[in-house]
Amino acid sequence: MSKISVFFSLLLFSIGIHAQDIEKENVSDSIAAAQQALVSDTTVSAMQDAASDDAEVAEQGAVSDDDAESDDAAVSDETATVQEQDEQKAEEPAQKEVAQKKQKKQKAPKAPKQKASKSKSKMIVPEVVEEELVEVEVPSLKGTTMEQRIGHGMDSILIRRAYETFESYYAKGVNEEMPADSAFLYAYEPWMYVFKRAPYVNATLYKHGLWMWHTLAVEGKTPKVRNFYFKQLMDTYDKRIENLDAINSLYDEEGSNSRFVTTRGDVICEKAQNFLQYNPDSIVQMAWGAYQDNNYQADYNIPWTKEMENLYQMYKTAIGDLGRSTRGYTLAYFVKTYYYRYKANKADSTYATDFVNDYVLAKDLCDFFLDSAKQYVPSDQELTAEDSIRYQNELRIQQSIVDEYTYPQWYADYYFQMNPEAASPEFLNQFFMKKIEEEKNNPGYLAWVLKTLESIGQTEIDVYDKAADYLSAARPAGGGGGGSYSQDKIFFSQAVKNMKEMDFFTAKELMQQCVDACSDNAQKAKYLYQAGLVAFSKGRIADAREYANKSISFNKNYGDPYLLLADIIRRSAPTGGKGVTRDQLYWNLGIYCCAATDKALQAMRMDPGCKNKAQTKIANYARNYYPRSEAFFRGAKEGQRVSVDGLSTTLRLK
């Protein structure tokens, strides 16, 4: 019998012991521990793995030595039966090796486990080949064959056969020819053999391995088994990330193999999701429960541990890599992670700084995706049958984007607003002021600060004015200075500053210059809306209405100016007058709130991304609807058309 046949006899023997050990859920923990130790011993000789690595796996699967000693004799008898069957098939060297193992266990069953020495292991794969496989760096695998990626000679044959063995059991588990957990247990040893000797073989090695360890981490029959394979799952993700460029170089970015090409951020996202959902750590599981609870008022006090910090760093790294390819569910988990991180560490100002930065990052990404959905808009023209089908498909795309990113955007805004110490003008002034002084000649950074403060509605604080002044000095409005930075932000920030100083004449001139300097209609609409907000806060209702209407003229699918008009309508309700009764005031207020509701509903129709903000405003307006009990005496019915001072709307009652 050849050396290859001897190797695979021992390989199948170790596979059987490994699967038998983990499948037996009814045996005691001490028996399971002894079996795991036995598996590790047989793996050393059969798989020719590094002895130190095998000892580490054995230590993870074992319980205390005292427990193992009590049932060691029973395990030895069971193992002996399997070994006798193997001895009949193996040649003399293999018989001697197995007999020596058996004799050693029978003579010293209670000896403490010691780290095996490499010199005592008989290497089926020559040591020189092993060293070559470990030391060779493969920066690019494009154009290589599988034979080149798995080595040459004996190692190539053994790796290929081990690969075929693990794929065979993987297929049986996936196709339900065997219970998945049992099939994947049998696949473990040959998969590990390939994984440690040919990590660049292909992407399928990682894809199938991750699925097997995920399944066993979920469906393992004991906590020990689940924890073992959870760690194996995380280790495989790490190795996948480490070898990502080499594996990706094997496949075309476009074509039949493009499905195997992935990014570092995508892999880290998957790892973070599995880390959160299946980590046996009790704090992480508490966080998982909090994340799944959609009751935003629930108060979870999650201690911030090393495990939770690892989760935060994974999401932060993944989003930094993916950027505008980040999925909505990833943003949602990131928002909740950075919120609980800040909540547990409020005493440290460093965490408050990270909290603001993380909020701005999440909000900017959500705003980008929701803005992108506005390209799928209703048409004002009559559509042909073909155009109508295309339009319905576009609406479905729009709705899917809105559904995916509205949720994380809403949570980001909510968590920021419910932490006033981080969102307060005092903190934001302190947060930005020192950095602005350091970067006062950097127009890019100054513009980012202004954009950030505008996005969170903080344009009236001191640091906004300071940044606007420095930006104007760094890039004088209307002047030169070169660079790619546009002048529209300078005009806008100066206009806002003049409005806060109640110089609306100068502010109007600057706003016109801002609009003229900006080439993007969507950005023009945002500038005008922000100007309308400032004017509204200063009581300049007519100017606010003018800016809101101009904003809509540049982008009719931008919902925020509609909501500003709704607030303007609500504030315009009559507050008194000669001969006006108290009941008449309530009636007028109710009518104006109904008209404001109409405008908020229009905002939702034109821009589904503002749905949450619109619904919040509508709920506030509804508190001032005219009472249903009083409407009876007026002869008024809900749903009828009513008007006050030329304002017509549909009557709603409370």
DOSE-809235 format. One line per field, with one value per residue (C-alpha): residue number from 1; x, y, z. Coordinates in pm, 1 decimal. Layout:
% residues N
pos c(NUM:...);
east c(X:...);
north c(Y:...);
up c(Z:...);
***
This chain:
% residues 654
pos c(1:2:3:4:5:6:7:8:9:10:11:12:13:14:15:16:17:18:19:20:21:22:23:24:25:26:27:28:29:30:31:32:33:34:35:36:37:38:39:40:41:42:43:44:45:46:47:48:49:50:51:52:53:54:55:56:57:58:59:60:61:62:63:64:65:66:67:68:69:70:71:72:73:74:75:76:77:78:79:80:81:82:83:84:85:86:87:88:89:90:91:92:93:94:95:96:97:98:99:100:101:102:103:104:105:106:107:108:109:110:111:112:113:114:115:116:117:118:119:120:121:122:123:124:125:126:127:128:129:130:131:132:133:134:135:136:137:138:139:140:141:142:143:144:145:146:147:148:149:150:151:152:153:154:155:156:157:158:159:160:161:162:163:164:165:166:167:168:169:170:171:172:173:174:175:176:177:178:179:180:181:182:183:184:185:186:187:188:189:190:191:192:193:194:195:196:197:198:199:200:201:202:203:204:205:206:207:208:209:210:211:212:213:214:215:216:217:218:219:220:221:222:223:224:225:226:227:228:229:230:231:232:233:234:235:236:237:238:239:240:241:242:243:244:245:246:247:248:249:250:251:252:253:254:255:256:257:258:259:260:261:262:263:264:265:266:267:268:269:270:271:272:273:274:275:276:277:278:279:280:281:282:283:284:285:286:287:288:289:290:291:292:293:294:295:296:297:298:299:300:301:302:303:304:305:306:307:308:309:310:311:312:313:314:315:316:317:318:319:320:321:322:323:324:325:326:327:328:329:330:331:332:333:334:335:336:337:338:339:340:341:342:343:344:345:346:347:348:349:350:351:352:353:354:355:356:357:358:359:360:361:362:363:364:365:366:367:368:369:370:371:372:373:374:375:376:377:378:379:380:381:382:383:384:385:386:387:388:389:390:391:392:393:394:395:396:397:398:399:400:401:402:403:404:405:406:407:408:409:410:411:412:413:414:415:416:417:418:419:420:421:422:423:424:425:426:427:428:429:430:431:432:433:434:435:436:437:438:439:440:441:442:443:444:445:446:447:448:449:450:451:452:453:454:455:456:457:458:459:460:461:462:463:464:465:466:467:468:469:470:471:472:473:474:475:476:477:478:479:480:481:482:483:484:485:486:487:488:489:490:491:492:493:494:495:496:497:498:499:500:501:502:503:504:505:506:507:508:509:510:511:512:513:514:515:516:517:518:519:520:521:522:523:524:525:526:527:528:529:530:531:532:533:534:535:536:537:538:539:540:541:542:543:544:545:546:547:548:549:550:551:552:553:554:555:556:557:558:559:560:561:562:563:564:565:566:567:568:569:570:571:572:573:574:575:576:577:578:579:580:581:582:583:584:585:586:587:588:589:590:591:592:593:594:595:596:597:598:599:600:601:602:603:604:605:606:607:608:609:610:611:612:613:614:615:616:617:618:619:620:621:622:623:624:625:626:627:628:629:630:631:632:633:634:635:636:637:638:639:640:641:642:643:644:645:646:647:648:649:650:651:652:653:654);
east c(0.0:135.2:207.0:-91.3:-326.2:-183.3:-238.0:-600.3:-675.0:-555.5:-736.1:-1071.6:-1004.6:-950.8:-1259.7:-1472.6:-1341.5:-1391.5:-1750.1:-1825.1:-1690.2:-1904.5:-2219.5:-2265.5:-2479.6:-2585.6:-2238.9:-2110.3:-1886.4:-1591.1:-1623.4:-1660.1:-1345.1:-1144.8:-1267.7:-1168.9:-820.8:-803.0:-909.7:-638.2:-376.0:-481.2:-494.2:-127.7:-15.1:-276.5:-299.3:65.9:-34.8:183.6:184.3:144.6:-169.8:-324.7:-259.2:-435.3:-747.2:-744.4:-725.3:-1026.0:-1238.5:-1134.0:-1263.0:-1054.3:-813.1:-990.6:-1314.9:-1132.7:-962.6:-1287.7:-1404.7:-1075.6:-1083.1:-1424.3:-1308.6:-990.9:-1194.2:-1416.6:-1116.7:-937.7:-1220.1:-1195.7:-818.8:-825.1:-1037.4:-791.5:-494.3:-628.8:-615.4:-291.1:62.6:313.1:441.1:90.3:10.7:313.1:227.9:-134.5:-27.6:226.6:-44.0:-280.3:-11.2:88.7:-271.6:-327.5:-8.2:-54.0:-420.5:-396.0:-87.2:-138.6:-157.7:169.3:247.7:365.3:707.2:744.3:1037.0:807.5:560.8:616.2:572.3:397.1:445.5:822.1:930.8:1108.4:782.8:595.2:845.6:817.0:437.5:446.7:716.2:598.6:420.0:157.0:54.7:-138.7:-281.1:-418.3:-338.8:-224.5:-356.6:-483.5:-171.4:47.3:-158.1:-141.8:226.8:399.3:458.5:325.6:178.0:-21.5:-179.0:-266.0:-413.7:-623.5:-764.1:-835.0:-1012.3:-1226.9:-1311.5:-1431.6:-1628.7:-1794.3:-1919.0:-2014.4:-2231.1:-2396.8:-2486.1:-2618.8:-2815.0:-2956.2:-2803.3:-2679.2:-2783.1:-2597.0:-2434.0:-2301.5:-2175.7:-1996.1:-1832.2:-1689.7:-1570.0:-1379.8:-1048.0:-991.4:-1098.5:-845.0:-576.5:-633.9:-685.5:-346.5:-146.7:-311.8:-499.9:-494.7:-660.4:-982.0:-1264.5:-1487.5:-1268.3:-1368.9:-1726.0:-1805.9:-1599.8:-1778.9:-2115.8:-2022.3:-1886.9:-2185.0:-2419.3:-2231.5:-2207.6:-2587.8:-2688.6:-2410.2:-2557.6:-2369.7:-2250.3:-1892.6:-1938.4:-2111.0:-1839.6:-1563.7:-1710.1:-1791.2:-1419.9:-1341.5:-1589.1:-1416.9:-1070.5:-1184.1:-1317.1:-980.2:-794.3:-1036.8:-963.8:-589.0:-589.9:-859.6:-648.3:-480.9:-811.8:-986.2:-705.8:-816.9:-1151.6:-1280.4:-1454.8:-1710.5:-1812.7:-1916.4:-1677.8:-1757.9:-1976.6:-1660.3:-1508.2:-1582.2:-1449.7:-1284.8:-1578.6:-1830.9:-1639.9:-1603.4:-1977.6:-2055.2:-1809.4:-1958.9:-2310.4:-2211.3:-2004.5:-2308.4:-2565.2:-2377.9:-2113.4:-2154.6:-2047.5:-2342.4:-2291.9:-2291.1:-2607.7:-2766.2:-2677.5:-2827.9:-3153.9:-3150.8:-3088.0:-3379.3:-3618.2:-3778.2:-3914.7:-3699.7:-3808.5:-3663.9:-3370.7:-3089.9:-2784.1:-2521.9:-2176.8:-1900.1:-1659.6:-1371.8:-1609.0:-1844.2:-1552.8:-1445.4:-1795.7:-1787.2:-1447.0:-1564.1:-1864.7:-1658.7:-1390.4:-1644.3:-1832.7:-1504.9:-1419.9:-1763.9:-1855.4:-2149.6:-2191.1:-2292.3:-2617.8:-2896.5:-2889.8:-2518.5:-2584.2:-2868.3:-2646.1:-2362.9:-2594.5:-2710.3:-2354.8:-2207.3:-2508.4:-2462.0:-2087.7:-2143.2:-2418.7:-2186.4:-1894.3:-2046.3:-1795.9:-1513.5:-1522.7:-1342.6:-1653.5:-1870.8:-1641.4:-1669.2:-2046.5:-2080.3:-1844.3:-2026.8:-2363.4:-2247.8:-2104.7:-2426.8:-2650.3:-2449.4:-2467.9:-2842.8:-2904.9:-2704.3:-2907.3:-3240.9:-3145.0:-3052.1:-3402.6:-3548.0:-3441.2:-3736.1:-4011.1:-4373.1:-4422.0:-4655.5:-4715.5:-4946.8:-4753.4:-4762.6:-4816.3:-4441.6:-4348.2:-4604.6:-4441.0:-4098.8:-4239.3:-4388.0:-4052.0:-3879.7:-4127.5:-4052.1:-3678.5:-3744.6:-3953.2:-3690.8:-3422.4:-3649.6:-3743.8:-3378.0:-3232.5:-3518.0:-3490.9:-3119.3:-3161.6:-3448.9:-3259.2:-2947.7:-3149.6:-3341.1:-3034.8:-2857.5:-3148.4:-3203.1:-2846.5:-2861.3:-2519.1:-2364.3:-2607.3:-2604.6:-2461.5:-2216.7:-2067.0:-2062.6:-1887.8:-1629.8:-1607.2:-1533.3:-1376.2:-1025.3:-1009.7:-1132.2:-853.1:-602.6:-757.6:-858.3:-661.6:-807.0:-1123.2:-1209.2:-1230.9:-1414.6:-1673.3:-1719.6:-1785.0:-2045.7:-2215.3:-2220.7:-2375.9:-2632.5:-2728.5:-2806.9:-2981.1:-2714.9:-2649.2:-2701.4:-2414.9:-2089.3:-1870.9:-2076.5:-2006.7:-1639.8:-1608.2:-1792.4:-1552.4:-1243.1:-1379.1:-1445.9:-1091.4:-939.7:-1138.7:-1272.5:-1618.5:-1590.9:-1209.6:-946.4:-739.9:-747.2:-828.0:-1136.5:-1339.5:-1657.7:-1761.9:-2129.1:-2064.3:-1891.9:-2184.4:-2430.6:-2249.3:-2216.2:-2585.5:-2679.5:-2455.9:-2626.4:-2972.3:-2880.8:-2773.0:-3115.7:-2959.0:-3195.0:-3127.8:-2760.4:-2854.7:-3083.7:-2805.8:-2565.0:-2824.2:-2873.2:-2496.4:-2493.1:-2757.8:-2581.8:-2247.2:-2390.8:-2428.4:-2628.6:-3004.1:-3036.8:-2772.4:-2941.0:-3262.0:-3078.3:-2921.1:-3257.7:-3427.0:-3157.9:-3197.4:-3573.2:-3517.7:-3301.9:-3553.8:-3836.3:-3644.0:-3608.4:-3978.5:-3940.7:-4234.6:-4260.8:-3888.5:-3909.0:-4203.3:-4016.7:-3705.9:-3911.7:-4098.1:-3773.5:-3624.5:-3914.6:-3873.8:-3522.8:-3614.9:-3984.1:-3900.5:-3721.3:-3955.2:-3804.2:-3922.5:-4278.5:-4250.1:-4121.7:-4427.6:-4644.6:-4493.2:-4540.5:-4909.7:-4946.4:-4779.4:-4995.7:-5318.2:-5509.6:-5452.2:-5728.3:-5912.5:-6206.1:-6521.6:-6348.3:-6470.4:-6261.2:-6447.5:-6377.8:-6005.2:-6009.0:-6195.4:-5949.3:-5651.7:-5798.9:-5847.9:-5489.7:-5357.4:-5558.4:-5399.8:-5056.0:-5132.7:-5213.9:-4873.5:-4697.3:-4879.0:-4765.0:-4407.5:-4444.6:-4582.0:-4302.9:-4023.2:-4085.9:-3753.6:-3906.8:-4186.4:-4081.4:-4038.7:-4371.1:-4556.7:-4409.5:-4530.8:-4875.7:-4909.4:-4832.6:-5082.9:-5351.5:-5344.9:-5500.5:-5775.3:-6121.3:-6299.7:-6542.5:-6790.0:-6805.8:-6827.1:-7178.6:-7308.0:-7147.9:-7301.7:-6953.2:-6858.2:-6518.0:-6400.6:-6589.7:-6411.6:-6374.7:-6194.9:-6072.6:-5928.3:-5899.0:-5724.3:-5910.2:-5858.3:-6024.1:-6171.6:-6016.1:-6144.4:-6000.1);
north c(0.0:346.9:633.0:822.9:536.5:528.7:901.0:890.5:589.1:793.6:1101.8:923.3:777.3:1125.9:1258.8:986.3:1048.7:1427.4:1390.6:1116.4:1332.7:1638.8:1452.9:1260.2:1505.6:1250.9:1171.0:1357.5:1664.2:1463.7:1200.1:1470.8:1636.5:1316.4:1246.9:1596.4:1542.0:1207.7:1372.7:1631.1:1355.4:1159.9:1478.2:1545.5:1223.3:1195.1:1554.2:1643.2:1979.5:2188.6:2026.2:2353.4:2439.8:2099.2:2137.0:2471.5:2322.0:2036.6:2279.5:2472.8:2157.5:2009.7:2049.6:2001.1:1706.0:1573.3:1528.6:1361.8:1110.6:965.6:827.2:786.6:407.4:390.8:624.1:419.7:98.1:265.0:408.1:74.7:-92.6:168.5:142.1:-238.0:-205.3:46.4:-180.6:-454.9:-215.5:-30.3:-148.0:-234.2:123.3:249.0:-50.6:18.9:388.9:324.6:47.4:276.7:542.1:288.6:148.1:496.5:587.4:261.0:294.4:658.9:752.6:1013.4:1195.3:1570.1:1701.2:1843.9:2038.9:1794.1:1835.3:1869.6:1628.0:1344.7:1389.1:1186.9:1433.7:1277.6:1604.0:1670.3:1949.3:2137.6:2157.5:2281.3:2562.0:2660.2:2677.1:2898.5:3135.7:3198.2:3533.7:3548.7:3912.5:3832.2:3498.3:3612.1:3358.9:3086.3:2730.2:2538.7:2318.7:2625.9:2746.9:2419.2:2340.1:2048.8:1679.9:1501.7:1816.8:1889.2:1541.9:1547.5:1898.3:1819.9:1501.2:1677.3:1952.3:1697.2:1525.8:1842.2:1951.3:1609.6:1638.3:2003.1:1905.1:1627.5:1874.4:2137.4:1884.2:1723.0:1384.6:1404.2:1626.5:1951.2:1966.7:1608.6:1656.6:1977.3:1809.8:1546.7:1825.7:2005.5:1814.9:1806.2:2171.0:2268.6:2071.6:2273.5:2600.6:2582.6:2463.2:2632.1:2943.7:3088.2:2789.6:2984.2:3191.1:2883.9:2756.0:3058.0:3079.7:2719.8:2726.8:3037.3:2881.1:2557.5:2733.2:2967.2:2666.9:2488.4:2806.4:2823.8:2456.0:2297.4:2057.7:2189.9:2538.2:2410.8:2311.5:2638.4:2846.4:2647.8:2703.9:3069.1:3124.6:2928.8:3151.0:3470.9:3330.4:3238.7:3590.8:3732.5:3504.8:3594.1:3964.0:3900.2:3712.0:3922.7:4090.6:3765.8:3578.3:3863.1:3870.5:3524.4:3643.4:3887.6:4193.2:4144.9:3805.5:3463.3:3472.2:3827.6:3692.7:3583.4:3934.1:4123.9:4417.7:4439.7:4641.6:4377.0:4101.1:4310.2:4386.4:4015.1:3947.0:4222.9:4090.6:3735.9:3868.6:4053.7:3781.7:3466.5:3583.5:3384.3:3689.5:3793.7:4168.8:4129.3:3921.6:4197.6:4441.8:4208.6:4205.3:4585.4:4619.4:4393.2:4582.2:4853.7:5029.1:5340.3:5444.9:5129.0:5212.9:4957.8:5017.3:4816.7:4809.8:4899.5:4607.1:4510.0:4292.6:4585.7:4811.1:4546.9:4555.5:4935.9:4933.7:4669.3:4876.6:5197.8:5033.2:4872.6:5198.9:5382.3:5127.2:5104.9:5474.3:5530.7:5157.3:5100.4:4913.3:5050.2:4766.3:4828.0:5197.3:5108.9:4878.5:5132.4:5407.4:5193.1:5082.6:5432.3:5551.7:5285.5:5349.8:5716.2:5645.9:5423.9:5670.4:6018.8:6122.0:6106.0:6396.1:6182.9:5970.5:6280.4:6391.1:6049.1:6058.8:6383.8:6263.9:5929.8:6104.5:6333.3:6035.0:5831.6:6129.0:6228.9:5875.6:5846.7:6189.1:6088.1:5771.8:5940.0:6223.1:5967.1:5822.0:6152.4:6086.3:5846.4:6106.4:6130.3:6267.8:6560.9:6444.1:6173.7:5848.1:5589.7:5226.4:5157.2:5467.1:5374.9:5033.7:5197.0:5456.4:5188.9:5008.2:5334.3:5391.9:5046.8:5124.8:5455.4:5292.3:5024.9:5293.5:5495.8:5191.6:5094.0:5429.4:5614.7:5391.4:5454.3:5825.7:5857.6:5676.1:5887.3:6208.4:6074.0:5956.0:6284.0:6496.7:6288.7:6362.4:6741.2:6754.7:6651.0:6844.5:7164.8:7490.8:7498.8:7160.1:7222.9:7557.2:7384.0:7088.6:7290.3:7616.1:7488.5:7292.7:7592.2:7805.5:7540.1:7502.6:7864.4:7866.7:7536.5:7617.4:7250.1:7187.7:7515.3:7428.6:7084.6:7246.1:7479.7:7192.5:6983.4:7258.6:7328.5:6961.1:6949.8:7288.0:7475.4:7784.3:8039.8:7943.0:8134.9:7872.9:7890.5:8263.7:8210.3:7941.8:8164.2:8454.3:8236.1:8078.5:8419.6:8527.7:8207.4:8226.1:8581.8:8583.0:8691.5:8686.4:8449.6:8215.9:7926.2:7574.5:7371.3:7512.4:7691.5:8033.5:7954.0:7832.7:8161.6:8367.2:8148.1:8153.1:8531.8:8564.1:8358.0:8571.7:8889.9:8743.7:8666.7:9030.6:9127.3:9277.3:9105.7:9347.4:9248.6:8885.3:8882.4:9011.9:8749.0:8472.9:8576.0:8563.5:8221.6:8085.8:8235.9:8084.1:7734.5:7511.0:7230.8:7287.2:7039.1:7229.9:7562.1:7422.9:7325.9:7672.2:7843.8:7609.5:7674.8:8049.1:8008.8:7829.1:8114.7:8375.7:8176.7:8158.7:8538.6:8591.5:8700.3:8493.6:8659.2:8606.1:8246.7:8176.9:8333.3:8122.5:7803.1:7859.4:7936.9:7618.0:7415.6:7585.9:7438.2:7093.3:7010.6:6671.4:6818.1:6765.7:6997.9:7329.5:7190.1:7116.7:7470.4:7604.1:7384.3:7545.6:7889.7:7814.7:7697.9:8011.6:8234.8:8137.3:8444.7:8509.0:8759.4:9061.5:9282.9:9083.1:8745.6:8494.8:8230.5:7959.7:8138.5:8143.4:7767.1:7716.1:7929.4:7755.5:7416.5:7519.7:7647.3:7324.6:7125.7:7331.9:7274.1:6900.2:6919.7:7072.3:6807.4:6532.4:6694.4:6680.8:6305.0:6254.6:6449.7:6321.6:5988.0:6033.9:6299.3:6067.5:6049.0:6425.0:6487.7:6241.9:6406.8:6748.3:6614.1:6465.5:6810.2:6984.0:6727.6:6841.1:7171.2:7037.2:7163.2:6932.1:6684.7:6751.1:7122.6:7071.9:6932.5:7269.8:7439.3:7188.0:7095.6:6742.0:6588.8:6567.4:6869.3:7160.3:7469.2:7801.7:8091.1:8415.2:8260.6:7948.4:7632.6:7283.6:6956.7:6963.8:6727.2:6693.2:6564.0);
up c(0.0:-95.0:145.1:-0.7:89.4:442.2:476.0:368.7:589.3:882.8:751.1:735.8:1079.9:1230.2:1047.8:1198.9:1548.4:1512.8:1395.7:1648.6:1930.2:1857.6:1745.0:2070.4:2264.0:2525.8:2658.1:2958.4:2928.6:3059.6:2785.1:2521.1:2654.9:2637.9:2284.4:2176.1:2315.8:2131.9:1806.5:1846.2:1899.9:1591.5:1387.0:1467.4:1300.8:1027.6:902.3:978.4:1115.3:1341.7:1685.7:1865.6:1666.1:1740.1:2112.2:2108.0:1942.4:2192.1:2483.9:2347.4:2325.1:2658.6:3012.8:3324.7:3348.8:3657.5:3459.3:3170.1:3400.7:3534.7:3194.7:3010.2:3021.2:2850.0:2573.5:2524.1:2475.7:2218.1:2035.1:2041.3:1845.6:1570.6:1563.9:1528.3:1214.5:1077.5:1159.2:930.4:633.8:704.5:637.6:909.3:978.8:1035.5:1260.6:1476.9:1505.6:1612.0:1851.6:2013.4:2063.8:2214.7:2445.6:2556.8:2648.6:2838.1:3043.5:3140.2:3110.2:3386.7:3262.6:3222.7:2865.3:2737.9:2428.4:2162.4:2008.6:1633.6:1639.4:1751.9:1460.4:1147.4:858.4:560.8:369.5:355.8:584.0:306.0:107.1:413.2:457.0:91.0:113.1:421.8:300.8:-56.6:-94.7:-371.1:-427.9:-745.2:-856.0:-1190.8:-1460.1:-1220.3:-1222.3:-922.3:-932.7:-897.8:-602.0:-409.8:-457.0:-630.5:-582.6:-275.0:-118.2:-433.6:-432.9:-63.4:-73.9:-381.6:-225.2:104.4:-91.2:-273.5:56.2:227.9:-81.9:-92.0:265.8:211.7:-85.3:116.5:389.2:148.1:-59.4:257.3:179.6:539.8:830.8:770.3:1113.0:1081.6:725.3:816.8:1115.2:880.0:647.8:924.8:924.4:544.6:518.9:784.4:602.2:283.8:473.0:645.3:343.8:44.9:162.5:-191.3:-360.2:-444.7:-293.9:-262.7:20.6:230.4:104.6:193.8:512.6:640.5:570.3:751.9:1061.7:1063.9:1057.8:1335.2:1545.0:1528.7:1527.9:1733.7:1989.6:2291.5:2396.0:2373.5:2010.2:1919.8:2086.5:1916.2:1570.4:1641.6:1701.0:1384.7:1197.5:1314.5:1234.5:883.1:826.6:936.7:696.6:417.5:471.3:487.3:154.6:-14.2:-283.5:-383.6:-409.8:-595.5:-852.1:-966.2:-1096.7:-1354.4:-1214.4:-1489.2:-1614.6:-1492.7:-1195.5:-1083.1:-801.8:-620.4:-627.9:-310.4:-110.8:226.8:359.4:250.2:428.9:745.8:739.9:725.6:1006.1:1224.0:1168.7:1267.8:1558.0:1690.7:1636.2:1741.4:1987.4:2311.7:2516.2:2736.2:2681.3:2303.9:2327.3:2536.9:2259.3:1997.5:2191.8:2214.8:1841.9:1756.4:1984.3:1772.2:2080.3:2059.9:2409.2:2567.6:2792.0:2759.2:2976.0:2790.1:2957.3:2714.8:2700.9:2476.6:2275.5:2211.3:2116.7:1862.2:1715.4:1688.3:1518.6:1268.8:1162.1:1150.5:935.8:703.3:643.7:587.0:317.9:154.8:164.9:-67.4:-119.7:243.7:291.1:507.5:760.5:820.4:886.6:1123.9:1332.4:1322.9:1452.8:1743.7:1822.7:1837.1:2041.6:2311.6:2302.9:2382.5:2634.1:2841.1:2828.3:2854.8:3118.9:2863.1:2615.1:2356.7:2316.7:2271.0:1989.3:1824.7:1874.4:1677.7:1402.8:1372.8:1358.4:1077.9:887.2:915.1:835.4:528.7:388.2:452.0:296.9:-9.4:-68.4:-4.8:-240.2:-505.5:-481.5:-597.7:-956.1:-974.9:-973.2:-1086.4:-1436.2:-1500.2:-1857.4:-1982.2:-2007.5:-2283.7:-2189.4:-2222.2:-2019.0:-1755.0:-1699.5:-1673.3:-1435.3:-1207.5:-1199.5:-1106.7:-827.9:-687.7:-695.2:-524.2:-253.1:-185.4:-137.0:89.1:296.8:337.8:443.9:616.0:922.7:998.6:920.2:1163.8:1439.9:1380.6:1421.5:1719.8:1913.9:1845.3:1964.3:2277.9:2391.0:2440.1:2600.9:2267.0:2046.9:2253.8:2113.6:2405.6:2321.1:1946.9:1999.6:2216.8:1979.3:1665.0:1785.2:1858.9:1534.0:1336.4:1478.3:1370.9:1023.8:957.6:631.1:512.5:310.5:263.9:637.4:703.2:438.3:596.4:936.9:786.2:603.7:920.2:1130.7:859.1:840.1:1214.0:1217.8:1416.0:1203.2:1479.0:1707.7:1736.3:1574.5:1252.9:1221.1:1299.1:1031.0:781.0:846.0:811.1:493.5:341.8:426.5:289.0:-35.5:-78.4:-234.7:-594.1:-569.4:-693.9:-488.7:-732.0:-629.5:-701.9:-416.7:-533.8:-408.2:-342.1:14.0:98.2:-28.6:159.0:493.8:476.4:388.3:694.3:912.0:786.7:845.5:1205.9:1236.3:1089.9:776.5:534.2:248.3:230.0:293.2:-13.0:-235.6:-106.1:-150.4:-513.6:-565.5:-398.6:-635.5:-938.9:-837.0:-779.7:-1085.5:-919.3:-891.4:-604.5:-407.3:-490.1:-342.1:-22.8:13.7:-29.4:216.0:478.7:425.2:470.3:801.5:932.6:818.4:982.0:1310.5:1301.0:1246.5:883.2:758.1:416.0:345.6:468.5:235.4:-56.3:1.9:42.3:-284.1:-468.3:-327.8:-468.0:-806.0:-833.2:-702.2:-675.8:-524.4:-221.7:74.2:337.0:185.3:173.0:544.7:603.1:419.5:641.8:952.1:795.6:739.6:1098.5:1235.7:1013.2:1192.3:1318.6:1687.2:1756.9:1630.0:1705.5:1769.2:1731.8:1988.6:2159.5:1969.4:1641.4:1724.5:1785.1:1459.8:1263.5:1423.2:1335.9:972.4:943.2:1097.6:841.9:562.9:716.0:716.4:344.9:277.3:488.7:297.1:-27.0:103.3:160.0:-191.0:-357.7:-133.8:43.7:221.7:450.3:563.2:928.5:964.5:792.3:1015.3:1326.6:1211.9:1121.6:1471.1:1619.1:1391.5:1482.1:1844.0:1732.4:1506.2:1594.9:1847.0:1695.9:1978.3:1890.7:1514.8:1554.3:1671.1:1371.2:1133.6:1018.4:908.8:874.8:514.9:384.5:216.8:437.4:398.5:611.9:473.1:128.0:263.0:152.6:293.6:395.3:745.1:997.4:1354.2:1678.1);
***
